Structure formats: C-alpha cells, structure tokens
C-alpha cells in the first residue's frame, strides 16, 4: 500500500509541475513539493529500516529483521496524497472547509503513523498521548513555517495568512492529540512482547 500511495502522490505532483498554468496549481510551489513530498514520505520507512538493522554479535547469526509496519508507513504517507489530490481536484478553492478538514485529518493520520512507529516502548501509556500530541504540534508549526516561506510570503494570501496559520496550527494540534489518544489505546491492547 505505501508504494501505491507514493506513486499516486508523485504522479499528481508531476502533473502539477508540468501543467503549472492550471489555476489549482498556480503559485503553490509544486516544483518544491515534487522534491520535498517524496522525501518526507520516505523518512519513516528509511528510519525504520535503519533502526531495525540486524545486530551482529561476535560468533552469532544476525537476528532477522521484523516485518515492516506497512500500515504505519501508509498512515504517514497518506496526508501527502490527500493534500496533492485536494489541489488536483481544486478542492482548496472550491470547498470552503477543505483546508481546515485537511489540517485536522492529515495531522491525525501522520501522527498516528509516527506514534505507532515510535511509541511501542513508551511507558506509561498516557505519556504516548503527550509525546504524539507534542510532536504533532511541533510539526504543525514547522509545516506552517514551510508554507509561509514557499508560497505565502510573496503570494496573494499574505493578508489572511495570520488567521489561517493560527487555525491550521490549532487543527493540526487537535488532530495530533486525537492520534495520541488512539495510539495509546491501540498500544494498550497489544499483548506485551517477550
């Protein structure tokens, strides 16, 4: 599934880069997204691959790599596909609530995937909620800074950027909080390893 999500995202990014005159793609930094989105989508699988390298002890066989967490990878990648699809279908400019829903839902998906990947050993479980929500809030701030730098500071949305940015950060943080609650509940139901 992650390969399908990555392929669909890159395909739409190529369309947006090759057809920049379409109104839904105009002024939205799709050249930068064509590079940045695939790289960001591949961070979680690369991190997992590096973190699960088989250890080698003198005279011992390396332990096998665990099964990749495909579901968590997919959750991390889906927000990029949803964002690009919203632009391709011109939903950001034609559906008044689309941007707000994206910040909440996409942060929920992203942070749920990150939480499932990174929080399995975190105890107590309430700390998972704080960790995932805090990380999500930081990512929301970083995302808004990236948006400002790439297409708001010299674009047509500068006049409304402050209010939109505050709303986007709040919705992203709430999505991350919900993700933290869901991840904590999910991890609490898993049988302990041992």
C-alpha positions in Angstrom: 0.0 0.0 0.0 2.8 2.6 0.7 4.1 2.1 -2.8 0.7 2.8 -4.3 0.3 6.0 -2.1 3.8 7.2 -3.1 3.2 6.5 -6.8 -0.2 8.3 -6.8 1.3 11.3 -5.0 4.3 11.6 -7.3 2.1 11.2 -10.4 -0.1 14.1 -9.3 3.0 16.2 -8.4 4.4 15.6 -11.9 1.1 16.7 -13.4 1.1 19.9 -11.3 4.7 20.6 -12.2 4.1 20.0 -15.9 0.9 22.0 -16.0 1.6 25.0 -13.7 -0.9 27.2 -15.6 -3.9 25.3 -14.3 -5.5 27.6 -11.7 -5.5 25.0 -8.9 -1.7 24.6 -9.2 -0.8 28.3 -9.7 1.5 29.8 -7.1 1.6 26.7 -4.8 5.2 25.7 -5.1 4.7 22.4 -6.9 8.3 22.2 -8.1 9.4 22.3 -4.5 6.7 19.8 -3.5 7.8 17.4 -6.2 11.1 17.1 -4.4 10.0 17.5 -0.8 6.9 15.3 -0.6 8.5 12.1 -1.8 11.5 12.7 0.5 9.2 13.3 3.5 7.1 10.3 2.6 10.2 8.1 2.7 11.6 9.3 6.1 9.5 6.8 8.1 10.5 3.7 6.1 14.1 4.8 6.0 14.2 5.4 9.7 12.5 2.0 10.4 15.0 0.3 8.1 18.0 1.8 9.8 16.5 1.2 13.3 15.9 -2.5 12.6 19.2 -3.4 11.0 20.1 -6.9 12.2 22.6 -6.7 15.1 25.8 -8.7 14.8 27.4 -10.2 17.8 30.7 -12.0 17.6 30.0 -15.6 16.6 26.2 -15.2 16.4 23.9 -15.2 13.5 22.3 -11.8 12.8 18.7 -11.7 14.0 16.1 -11.4 11.2 14.6 -8.0 10.5 11.0 -7.8 11.8 8.1 -7.5 9.4 7.8 -3.9 8.1 4.9 -1.9 9.7 3.1 -1.2 6.4 0.0 0.2 8.0 2.0 2.8 9.9 4.0 3.7 6.8 0.8 4.2 4.9 -0.6 6.4 7.7 2.5 8.6 7.5 2.3 8.9 3.7 -1.5 9.4 3.2 -1.5 13.1 4.2 0.7 14.0 1.3 -1.5 12.1 -1.2 -4.6 13.8 0.3 -3.0 17.3 0.1 -2.0 16.8 -3.6 -5.3 15.3 -4.5 -7.1 18.2 -2.9 -5.1 20.5 -5.2 -5.6 18.4 -8.3 -9.3 18.4 -7.8 -9.3 22.1 -6.9 -10.9 21.4 -3.5 -8.9 24.1 -1.7 -10.5 26.8 -3.7 -14.0 25.3 -4.2 -14.8 23.6 -0.9 -14.7 26.2 2.0 -14.0 23.6 4.7 -11.4 21.5 2.8 -8.3 23.2 4.1 -9.5 23.0 7.7 -10.5 19.4 7.5 -7.1 18.6 5.9 -5.2 20.1 8.8 -7.1 18.0 11.3 -7.4 14.7 9.4 -3.9 14.8 7.9 -2.3 15.5 11.3 -4.3 12.7 12.8 -3.1 10.3 10.1 0.5 11.5 10.2 0.8 11.5 14.0 -1.0 8.1 14.3 1.6 6.6 11.9 4.5 8.2 13.7 3.1 7.2 17.1 2.7 3.5 16.1 6.3 3.5 14.8 7.9 5.3 17.7 5.9 4.7 20.9 5.7 1.0 21.3 8.1 1.0 24.3 6.8 4.3 25.8 5.5 3.9 29.4 3.2 4.9 31.0 0.7 4.9 28.1 -0.5 8.4 29.0 2.9 9.6 28.0 2.2 8.4 24.5 -0.6 10.9 24.3 1.7 13.8 25.3 4.5 12.7 23.1 2.4 12.3 20.0 0.4 15.5 20.6 3.6 17.5 21.3 5.3 16.2 18.3 2.3 16.9 16.2 2.1 20.5 17.4 5.8 21.0 16.6 5.2 19.5 13.1 2.2 21.8 12.6 4.3 24.8 13.4 7.1 23.6 11.1 4.6 23.0 8.3 3.2 26.5 8.6 6.6 28.0 8.5 7.3 26.0 5.4 4.1 27.2 3.8 4.9 30.8 4.6 8.4 30.5 3.2 7.4 28.7 0.0 4.3 30.4 -1.2 2.7 32.8 1.3 5.3 35.5 1.9 5.3 36.6 -1.8 1.9 35.4 -2.8 -1.7 36.6 -2.8 -2.6 35.0 0.6 -0.4 37.2 2.8 -3.3 39.3 4.0 -5.2 36.3 5.5 -2.2 34.2 6.4 -2.1 35.1 10.2 -5.6 33.9 10.9 -5.3 30.9 8.6 -2.0 29.9 10.2 -3.4 30.0 13.7 -6.4 27.9 12.7 -4.2 25.4 10.8 -1.9 25.0 13.8 -4.8 24.6 16.2 -6.5 22.0 14.0 -3.2 20.1 13.4 -2.5 20.0 17.1 -6.0 18.7 17.8 -5.6 16.0 15.1 -2.3 15.1 16.8 -4.0 14.9 20.2 -6.6 12.6 18.9 -3.9 10.5 17.2 -2.1 10.3 20.6 -5.3 9.1 22.3 -5.9 6.5 19.6 -2.3 5.3 19.5 -2.2 5.0 23.3 -5.4 2.9 23.3 -4.1 0.8 20.4 -0.8 0.1 22.1 -2.5 -0.7 25.4 -4.5 -3.5 23.7 -1.4 -5.1 22.2 0.0 -8.1 24.0 3.3 -7.4 25.7 6.4 -8.6 23.8 8.6 -11.0 25.5 
